[in-house]
Amino acid sequence: GAGIAQLKAPLPHDLARPDVPRYLEGRQAFGRALQRLAAALEAGAEAPLLEAARALPAALGAWIDTYLGLPPEVAL
């Protein structure tokens, strides 16, 4: 629920204009990771669930780094 709320939130007011495309890309990557996690939870299979759970923090970290104006460490 909290992840969905973050995806629906408007752009932060202090986000630098040049960072907007990367921010939106990061938000989309986080949304896809969240969808994979939800699908894995519904399926109940252990391997996809572990993979999705491991991918979620990286996607969130890339999105937060963009908001903070940090250079990309991983490709989105």
Residue pairs with C-beta under 8 A, 6 or more apart in sequence:
3 30
3 34
4 34
6 27
6 30
7 27
7 30
7 31
7 34
11 20
11 23
12 67
15 23
15 67
16 69
19 66
19 67
19 69
22 66
22 72
22 76
23 63
23 66
23 67
25 66
25 76
26 59
26 62
26 63
26 65
26 66
26 67
26 76
27 63
29 59
29 62
29 63
29 76
30 56
30 59
30 60
30 62
30 63
32 59
33 52
33 55
33 56
33 58
33 59
33 60
34 56
34 59
36 48
36 51
36 52
36 55
37 49
37 52
37 53
37 55
37 56
39 48
39 52
40 48
40 49
40 51
40 52
40 53
41 49
43 49
58 74
62 72
62 73
62 74
62 76
65 71
65 72
65 73
66 72
